[in-house]
Amino acid sequence: MTYIIIWRDTEHEIGEIHYHVKTDIRPKRVFMKFKERLPELLPEGFHIVTYSSPNDIGILDNRHRQHMHICYMQRRFPQNVHITFLRDTFKPIFIQMLQKCFPKTEITILEEADKYTPEDVGYILDIAVHSVSREFMPILLLALSKLPKDVVDWVADNIYFVSSNEDDAFYKSKKELTPWKRGIIVLCEQLKSKSLKEQTFTIAHEIAHAKLNHKATSAPIDHDYQKDEEEADRLAKKWLKRKLNP
């Protein structure tokens, strides 16, 4: 085998993190060899999940969150091997595993999209575990879809969202308040009256506070409040600029 090409399936109806494989040997041989060697290729902290079909295999982390699913389909797709990255951060790890499995093979991955759709965000965020009302959920998902993928992936692991009828939006770092030891971002009533651009920036700003490990407070006390606000503004602007001008 001399090459493997993995390309994004942008037409897939459930998110846009789905890929097909093309190679110069039979696709099932690629699938079976990778499946056979997977136990030795798997990074620390991950384990294999098996399905009733021998043509399906998945990879989970130790917190039982699925990162990838691979299946071989005889008739459904022209190139047969279909890959789903449920967490996009796992993609480079998978490429490294594939390179170890086929060390003499040139591997190319073709991308077309560099953002998650709101539907993707809802799936990655696992919205069922967040206490966000139906009114706030579209605002949250749309705002997060404007941020870079690596930021959304970080948010999925580190932030718990709740909605409230208070002020605007704010961040709480008291991770002991949540069962998953996450920071908390509260989406408040005033956020609804803002424009889409303002909503996106406000949510990005609060995420930036969390990413920068700022001490959480809703008033300028006990620390350099203005400095933290300026730092969060700069990081939020950087993320949104990166999104608009990749």
VENFEN-V338771 format. One record per helix or strand of 3 or more residues. SS is the DSSP state (2 for helix, 1 for strand). FROM is the first residue (numbers start at 1). LEN is the number of residues. Records with the same first field share a line. If there is no record, write none. Layout:
BEGIN
SS=FROM-LEN, FROM-LEN
END
This chain:
BEGIN
1=3-6, 18-6, 46-5, 56-6, 66-7, 81-5, 106-5, 159-5, 169-4, 183-5
2=27-15, 88-14, 118-8, 127-3, 134-11, 149-10, 175-3, 189-5, 196-16, 225-20
END
